[in-house]
Structure formats: structure tokens, C-alpha cells
Amino acid sequence: MSDDGDQDAPTTDGGEDLQAYTIRLELVDEPGELLNALQPIADRGGNLLSIFHERGNLTPRGHIPVEVDIESPPDRFDDIVGALRDAGINVIQAGAERYSEELTVILVGHLIDTDLSDSLQRFQRCSQASVVDVSLSAPEGTEEVSSARVRLATEADRANQVLGTIREIAADKDIRVIEPQLPAEGSR
């Protein structure tokens, strides 16, 4: 118990089993938003490991992607995520990190007309990958051809399956895909 009588504040005495978690957030670009997102984590005993704040990039909804790595006792993690949502923070993904491989693709075409947000959601839903970062370039305006760099995280040895899914979705929308060169299956 603290000196101010706060009996509800969780503490970690070092005897609890801690697990690492990654929480991906979307924040509005306003002063104090990052602090607002970190407060519910601290209030519930989460220990901050790292923050990756991509102020130069925007999500498809025009917000700033932020990745927060914390450690917490497993029984407190759901409370932390719930508190973030209760505070109005948009939690994109939360859980123990299960991804061990990243790949980056470039998409070229009428990305905005074909609903880039829908494409990204389908990439995640159909391939069980996570969209980690998106950078969109539309120098001629939203009515013309644009390009996007999409960074995805996936489980080990699933990159070829993820790329196959991206190819299918892109073909449906007449979008070109520039892919990374991956090692041949089984040569890792």
C-alpha cells in the first residue's frame, strides 16, 4: 500500500511471473495522446519495455501508429487492454508477440479507389499476418495511381503463403505488387 492510501494500485514485487506483450495502437496527433495511452498501462502494473512511435506515418484512418511493448503478469493483461479501450484509445492488436518474420511489399495502382483499408484488412484476415506499417504516396492526388509500402509480420515460414494471399487480393483489385525476394521453401 502506498503512503497516500491507494489500496487498489497494483504492484509487482518481483515474485510474479511476467510475460512480454505487444500492443498496437492508433493515436490522434494531438499533444498528450501518447501520455494518455501510457497511463492505463502504468495504473494496472504494466512495465514499459519499449515504444515505437511513427509520427511520420499515418494509418489508413489518418492516425499515428504506436507499438508499445510491455511486460505484465498474464492475469493483468486483459485489464490493461480493457482500460486502454475504456480510455478511448484505439487498440489495433494486443497480445503476446507471436510473429517472428517480417516482409515488405509495395502496392501500385488505384489504391484509394479500390479501398486500401479493405485491402489491408483482407491481408490480415486471409493470411493471418499483421499489418505493422503502411506508408501511402499519392503525389498526383487520390484520383490517380498511388503507391503504398506495406510492412507485415507473420509467423516463421509463412511469408510465401502471405504473399500468395496478397497476390490474389491485388489481382481482384487490379493492383500491382512488388514483392521481396524470399528464400526458396525449405532453404532457411
Disulfide bonds with the S-S distance in Angstrom:
none
